[in-house]
Amino acid sequence: MTTNRVINDPDRVVEDMLQGWIAAHGDTLRIDAGNTRVVRLHGAPRRGKVGIVTGGGSGHEPAFLGYVGAGLCDAAAVGEVFSSPTARSFYDAMRAADGGAGVACLYGNYAGDNMNVAMAVQMAAAEGMAVRTVVANDDVPSAARGDEASRRGVAGEILMWKVAGARAAMGASLDEVIALARHAMARTRSIGIGLSACTIPAVGKANFHIERGSMEVGIGHHGEPGMSVHRTATAADMAERMLDTLLPDLPFAPGDRVAVLLSGLGATPLMEQYILYGEVARRLQERGIQVAFRLVGNLFTSLEMMGITLTLMQLDDELLACLKAPCQSVALTLAGGLPPQPQDAIPTPPSAPARTPAQTQEQAQTARPPAARRTSEGPAIALDGAGNIVRELITAIVGHREFLSEIDGLIGDGDHGINMAKGFSGCGARLDAMDASQAAQLPAALQQLSQALMDDIGGSMGPLYGSFFQGFAAVLGPEQEMDATLFGQALARAVADVQEMGKAQVGDKTLIDTLAPALQAYRQSLQAGAGFREALQAMEAAAEAGKESTRHLQARIGRSARLGPRSIGVLDAGATSCWLILSTLAQSLQRRLAQASA
């Protein structure tokens, strides 16, 4: 791929960026010894201090790793471009920040982040670590007033990190830090305006478009469309529109003191940022609102997107004092006496190898009643020797990488195929490293696939598909062969685990629209007296129909749900990759059944 960018390998931009980041800032920051996707502060954790952790997708620099520093965050988990860090990375960041007083994990409200943080918190609890979370939801256009819990987290996260980091540095307890972070977020409102698109390097082209001479009001940090599209206006008109959205929402009132954070989205010159700030400041003054704290610059970006975000925080004495408290990081430094920083961090004990996300979930699942042994007398497939089915799944996903990313780019980030291919390819490397006899066993190979997806790709698909294949592995693990009944039990367990984690239902425009009808068709086929091969064919046909049904649905869950009617007319990427997986499974199993009966 030839692109006019300052990169080496489009698939390794995050790894290469992190190397450069530490080369430039290694005097204060370091990569965690056990996880190359965790950036931590030298001297962290401080004994007795509440640890502050954040994390998110790359491409927003200096967020998130730029706010790791004294008086701010102690560690950050780093994801792929515009994709949540894995549960493992969030967990390792928590461990890197734990000085014995607990950890506050402060992050943005996105489906993948929510899933991976929840899994990381479970892993931390299993190790006896106290972790509490606060989710940023400051983006006003992304959900209506009264539904604040559904709003995205955008640049307002910076102000939350700042006040929580200051309060932790002052010696506050975990309860006090969490309470202040929640208080800060409840008083914070943001809005963005987009003027041009951005391009994920591994995709090579923009996955959305803003017409020249147009501006998207309410755009998200990943290019999610906003409330409305208008002809590009003056800075004065932009300021008026943004304030007209933010001020009534809290509401802000005459006599209030506020913090103003104005961030470019990556390509907006500082000159233009300050022009807009001047318009915002003047209008606030005219409304009797005092600007008591301000930050202007490229503070939370979106690759090379042209545009701006505006954040207001309604202040009280405690919030203002914490905002003005000294801090030092790559992205933000405020002068003053910093809290004492030890020369050496408290040693972080090695993580127990048995506490990976997939294995933690497997431990929880083993508490469930075991699946009934197969009862049918039809043909069966030996599980020892069927491990190559996972290799066929890898080939199918990697081979459709561009296709899946193309679909995702229409209403998402355009990275679904990229991330899925990376996770499945990682499973291939794990299988290569295994003993050949182990890799040949289907349950063991599926377990490796589950672990690779949960550990390596992040986003929402890592936990969801990791749970899916873990469900299969858990049911098949005690068995030596698989017949129609056992496959149905494994599929039912896998679908139930996905639904339990993602909370989606049929009609939400997700992979459940493929999974649920496929399971139903398989069950009905067996109940009607069909054999294993015929039931697999029914499953495959229903999976394809379910995938196609998403084209006509409006998204009701996940990131594309905020697009409203604009999500109609496009296939869901997760439903499409799920169809590929089920279709590959069905065809592979049918070939093995045919060979067994020959």
Salt bridges, closest charged atoms under 4 A:
ASP11 OD1 - ARG401 NH2 2.84
GLU15 OE2 - ARG37 NH2 2.84
GLU15 OE2 - LYS422 NZ 3.23
ASP32 OD1 - ARG40 NH1 2.67
ASP74 OD2 - LYS49 NZ 2.89
GLU80 OE2 - ARG37 NH2 2.60
GLU80 OE2 - LYS422 NZ 2.59
ASP92 OD2 - ARG88 NE 3.45
GLU127 OE2 - ARG355 NE 3.15
ASP139 OD2 - ARG152 NH2 2.58
ASP175 OD1 - ARG132 NH1 2.52
GLU211 OE2 - HIS209 NE2 3.73
GLU216 OE2 - ARG566 NH1 3.03
GLU224 OE2 - HIS222 ND1 2.90
GLU224 OE2 - ARG559 NE 3.69
ASP237 OD2 - ARG241 NE 3.15
GLU240 OE1 - ARG283 NE 2.56
GLU240 OE2 - ARG287 NH2 3.03
ASP244 OD1 - ARG287 NH2 3.67
ASP249 OD2 - ARG151 NH1 2.80
ASP249 OD2 - ARG189 NE 2.68
GLU279 OE1 - ARG282 NH2 3.02
GLU279 OE1 - ARG283 NH1 2.61
GLU286 OE2 - ARG282 NH1 2.88
GLU304 OE1 - ARG5 NH2 3.81
ASP316 OD2 - HIS183 NE2 2.71
ASP317 OD1 - ARG257 NH2 2.85
GLU318 OE2 - ARG167 NE 3.24
GLU392 OE1 - ARG591 NH2 2.60
GLU392 OE2 - ARG592 NH1 3.36
GLU402 OE2 - ARG401 NE 3.62
GLU406 OE1 - LYS205 NZ 2.95
ASP413 OD2 - ARG559 NH1 2.05
ASP432 OD1 - ARG391 NH2 2.83
ASP455 OD2 - ARG430 NH2 3.78
ASP456 OD2 - ARG430 NH2 3.32
GLU479 OE2 - ARG373 NH1 3.09
GLU481 OE2 - ARG374 NH2 2.36
ASP483 OD2 - ARG374 NH1 2.96
ASP497 OD1 - ARG368 NH1 2.89
ASP497 OD2 - ARG493 NE 3.48
GLU500 OE1 - ARG368 NH2 3.13
ASP508 OD1 - ARG556 NE 2.84
GLU548 OE2 - LYS547 NZ 2.86
GLU548 OE1 - ARG551 NH2 3.05
